[in-house]
Amino acid sequence: QVQLVESGGGLVQTGGSTRLSCVASGLTMSMYSMGWYRQAPGKEREFVAAINWNSGRTYYGDSMDGRFTISRDNAENTMYLQVSNLAPEDTAVYYCYARISSRLSWGQGTQVTVSS
């Protein structure tokens, strides 16, 4: 099993940027991929991005534009999500996950609030 702790986010002004971090512990050697989802108030959880832990190949949700960049530091067991040019519609709780085989482990989530 993998334990995940997110950090970053908070209150950001429109047009600003933020970097979210997700630190993994536990069975990190067994992780296949990590990624991010977000959930805005009153909306369903939405896929943001994912990264293959070994190859570094990245995947982005269909509705995500070039403002989102996912990366990882294998040595630190940490994944990042850089978001630039933030807009109020990016306001959401951002959750990181780790995939081991078919199982997903989730973090508690970190709130990003974009003020207009």
Backbone as numpy.savetxt, mean C-alpha at the origin, in Angstrom:
# Nx Ny Nz CAx CAy CAz Cx Cy Cz
2.91 -17.30 9.09 2.07 -16.12 9.09 2.95 -14.88 9.09
2.40 -13.80 8.55 3.14 -12.55 8.45 2.38 -11.47 9.21
3.10 -10.67 9.95 2.52 -9.51 10.62 2.93 -8.25 9.86
1.98 -7.34 9.71 2.21 -6.15 8.90 1.85 -4.90 9.70
2.71 -3.89 9.61 2.45 -2.62 10.29 2.65 -1.50 9.28
1.59 -0.74 9.05 1.66 0.39 8.13 2.00 1.67 8.88
2.58 2.61 8.16 2.83 3.94 8.70 2.82 4.93 7.55
2.83 6.19 7.89 2.75 7.24 6.88 1.32 7.75 6.77
1.05 8.51 5.77 -0.29 9.06 5.59 -0.51 10.26 6.47
-1.73 10.38 7.00 -2.10 11.55 7.78 -2.83 12.55 6.93
-2.76 13.82 7.32 -3.45 14.89 6.61 -2.49 15.55 5.63
-2.89 15.58 4.37 -2.06 16.12 3.31 -2.89 17.10 2.48
-2.27 18.15 2.02 -2.99 19.12 1.18 -3.08 18.63 -0.25
-4.11 19.07 -0.93 -4.27 18.76 -2.35 -3.03 19.19 -3.11
-2.56 18.28 -3.96 -1.35 18.54 -4.72 -0.08 18.08 -4.04
-0.19 17.71 -2.78 0.98 17.23 -2.05 1.25 15.76 -2.35
2.19 15.22 -1.63 2.55 13.82 -1.82 2.73 13.15 -0.46
2.71 11.85 -0.49 2.90 11.09 0.74 3.55 9.77 0.41
4.22 9.19 1.39 4.80 7.86 1.22 4.34 6.99 2.37
3.69 5.92 2.02 3.23 4.94 3.00 4.24 3.81 3.08
4.41 3.29 4.29 5.32 2.17 4.51 4.57 1.01 5.13
5.03 -0.18 4.84 4.45 -1.39 5.42 5.62 -2.32 5.76
5.80 -2.54 7.05 6.89 -3.39 7.52 6.34 -4.77 7.84
6.98 -5.78 7.30 6.56 -7.17 7.51 7.49 -7.87 8.47
6.91 -8.75 9.27 7.69 -9.59 10.18 7.04 -10.97 10.21
7.78 -11.94 10.69 7.28 -13.31 10.71 7.85 -14.10 9.55
6.99 -14.82 8.84 7.43 -15.70 7.75 7.65 -14.91 6.46
8.51 -13.92 6.53 8.70 -13.05 5.36 9.39 -13.77 4.20
10.17 -14.82 4.53 10.85 -15.53 3.45 9.87 -16.27 2.56
8.65 -16.47 3.06 7.65 -17.20 2.28 6.72 -16.28 1.49
6.95 -14.97 1.59 6.05 -14.04 0.90 6.23 -14.14 -0.60
5.13 -14.21 -1.31 5.15 -14.19 -2.77 5.01 -12.77 -3.29
4.13 -12.01 -2.70 3.93 -10.64 -3.13 3.38 -9.83 -1.96
3.47 -8.53 -2.10 2.84 -7.59 -1.18 2.12 -6.54 -2.00
1.19 -5.87 -1.36 0.45 -4.87 -2.12 -0.38 -3.97 -1.23
-1.13 -3.10 -1.89 -1.96 -2.12 -1.21 -3.38 -2.14 -1.78
-4.32 -2.00 -0.87 -5.70 -1.69 -1.22 -6.05 -0.40 -0.48
-7.11 0.23 -0.91 -7.61 1.38 -0.17 -9.13 1.31 -0.11
-9.68 1.93 0.92 -11.12 1.98 1.07 -11.54 3.38 1.48
-12.27 4.02 0.61 -12.78 5.36 0.89 -14.12 5.24 1.61
-14.52 6.28 2.33 -15.80 6.23 3.06 -16.95 5.90 2.14
-17.73 4.88 2.52 -18.91 4.52 1.76 -18.64 3.77 0.48
-17.37 3.39 0.24 -17.02 2.69 -1.00 -16.41 1.34 -0.70
-16.36 0.50 -1.72 -15.75 -0.81 -1.58 -14.22 -0.67 -1.57
-13.58 -1.70 -1.02 -12.12 -1.72 -1.03 -11.63 -1.82 -2.47
-10.62 -1.06 -2.79 -10.13 -0.93 -4.17 -8.66 -1.32 -4.24
-8.31 -2.11 -5.24 -6.92 -2.52 -5.44 -6.11 -1.33 -5.94
-4.97 -1.09 -5.28 -4.10 0.01 -5.68 -2.89 -0.50 -6.45
-2.11 -1.37 -5.82 -0.87 -1.83 -6.46 -0.36 -3.05 -5.73
0.51 -3.80 -6.43 1.15 -4.96 -5.85 2.55 -5.10 -6.43
3.40 -5.83 -5.71 4.77 -6.04 -6.15 5.19 -7.45 -5.83
5.78 -8.12 -6.79 6.32 -9.46 -6.56 7.55 -9.33 -5.68
7.56 -10.07 -4.58 8.61 -9.85 -3.60 10.00 -10.23 -4.12
10.09 -11.22 -4.95 11.39 -11.66 -5.46 11.83 -10.88 -6.71
10.93 -10.79 -7.68 11.32 -10.17 -8.94 11.20 -8.66 -8.94
10.34 -8.14 -8.07 10.11 -6.70 -8.08 9.12 -6.24 -9.12
8.54 -7.17 -9.86 7.54 -6.78 -10.88 6.37 -6.13 -10.19
5.87 -5.07 -10.81 4.80 -4.29 -10.20 3.50 -4.38 -10.98
2.41 -4.19 -10.30 1.08 -4.23 -10.88 0.29 -3.08 -10.26
-0.54 -2.46 -11.08 -1.34 -1.34 -10.60 -2.80 -1.57 -10.95
-3.68 -1.05 -10.09 -5.10 -1.14 -10.37 -5.46 -0.35 -11.61
-6.52 -0.77 -12.27 -6.93 -0.15 -13.52 -7.21 1.34 -13.34
-7.72 1.71 -12.19 -8.07 3.11 -11.98 -6.92 3.93 -11.40
-5.78 3.30 -11.20 -4.63 4.03 -10.66 -3.84 4.63 -11.82
-3.53 5.90 -11.70 -2.76 6.53 -12.75 -1.29 6.60 -12.35
-0.51 7.32 -13.06 0.92 7.37 -12.83 1.34 8.06 -11.55
0.40 8.47 -10.72 0.74 9.14 -9.47 1.16 8.15 -8.38
0.94 6.87 -8.62 1.21 5.84 -7.62 2.46 5.05 -8.01
3.35 4.85 -7.05 4.55 4.07 -7.28 4.77 3.13 -6.11
4.80 1.85 -6.39 5.05 0.86 -5.34 6.49 0.39 -5.45
7.10 0.13 -4.31 8.48 -0.35 -4.29 8.69 -1.17 -3.03
9.83 -1.83 -2.96 10.11 -2.61 -1.75 11.59 -2.63 -1.46
11.90 -2.86 -0.18 13.28 -3.02 0.29 13.33 -4.40 0.94
13.85 -5.36 0.19 13.85 -6.73 0.70 14.63 -6.87 1.99
15.73 -6.17 2.08 16.59 -6.29 3.27 15.88 -5.80 4.53
15.00 -4.82 4.36 14.28 -4.26 5.49 12.87 -4.83 5.62
12.51 -5.76 4.73 11.14 -6.34 4.71 10.08 -5.25 4.72
10.33 -4.24 3.92 9.45 -3.08 3.90 8.99 -2.79 2.48
7.72 -2.46 2.37 7.14 -2.07 1.10 6.68 -0.62 1.22
6.74 0.09 0.11 6.37 1.50 0.11 5.32 1.78 -0.97
4.53 2.81 -0.72 3.64 3.33 -1.74 3.81 4.85 -1.75
4.35 5.35 -2.83 4.52 6.79 -3.03 3.34 7.29 -3.85
2.67 8.31 -3.34 1.55 8.89 -4.07 1.82 10.38 -4.22
1.77 10.87 -5.43 2.04 12.28 -5.70 0.77 12.96 -6.20
0.82 14.29 -6.19 -0.28 15.11 -6.68 -1.63 14.63 -6.10
-1.67 14.53 -4.80 -2.85 13.99 -4.13 -4.08 14.85 -4.37
-5.21 14.17 -4.47 -6.51 14.82 -4.66 -7.46 14.35 -3.57
-8.51 15.12 -3.30 -9.45 14.72 -2.24 -10.01 13.31 -2.43
-10.16 12.87 -3.66 -10.68 11.52 -3.91 -9.70 10.42 -3.52
-8.48 10.79 -3.18 -7.52 9.80 -2.68 -7.69 9.57 -1.19
-8.56 10.33 -0.55 -8.83 10.13 0.87 -9.39 8.74 1.10
-8.73 7.97 1.95 -9.12 6.59 2.19 -8.24 6.01 3.29
-8.64 4.85 3.77 -7.75 4.05 4.60 -6.99 3.13 3.64
-5.69 3.13 3.75 -4.84 2.33 2.89 -4.35 1.12 3.69
-4.61 -0.06 3.12 -4.25 -1.31 3.77 -3.16 -2.02 2.98
-2.16 -2.51 3.67 -1.19 -3.34 2.98 -1.52 -4.82 3.24
-1.07 -5.65 2.34 -1.26 -7.09 2.50 -0.01 -7.81 2.04
0.11 -9.05 2.49 1.18 -9.92 2.04 0.54 -11.26 1.64
1.01 -11.79 0.54 0.47 -13.07 0.06 1.49 -14.18 0.26
1.07 -15.22 0.95 1.86 -16.45 1.07 0.97 -17.55 0.51
1.40 -18.11 -0.63 0.56 -19.09 -1.34 -0.78 -18.43 -1.63
-1.86 -19.02 -1.18 -3.17 -18.44 -1.46 -3.70 -17.61 -0.30
-2.93 -17.45 0.74 -3.39 -16.75 1.93 -2.89 -15.31 1.93
-3.74 -14.41 2.40 -3.39 -13.02 2.55 -3.36 -12.64 4.03
-2.35 -11.90 4.40 -2.29 -11.29 5.73 -2.46 -9.79 5.53
-3.17 -9.15 6.45 -3.49 -7.73 6.30 -2.93 -6.91 7.45
-2.58 -5.68 7.13 -2.24 -4.72 8.15 -3.49 -4.05 8.68
-3.31 -3.18 9.68 -4.44 -2.51 10.31 -4.97 -1.35 9.47
-4.17 -0.86 8.58 -4.59 0.27 7.75 -4.03 1.58 8.26
-3.82 2.51 7.35 -3.37 3.84 7.71 -4.22 4.86 6.95
-4.66 5.88 7.64 -5.57 6.86 7.07 -4.80 7.92 6.29
-5.26 8.18 5.10 -4.76 9.31 4.31 -5.95 10.24 4.06
-5.82 11.47 4.50 -6.86 12.46 4.31 -6.29 13.62 3.51
-6.90 13.91 2.39 -6.43 14.98 1.51 -7.39 16.15 1.64
-6.87 17.26 2.09 -7.70 18.45 2.27 -7.73 19.27 0.99
-8.89 19.80 0.70 -9.06 20.60 -0.53 -8.76 22.07 -0.28
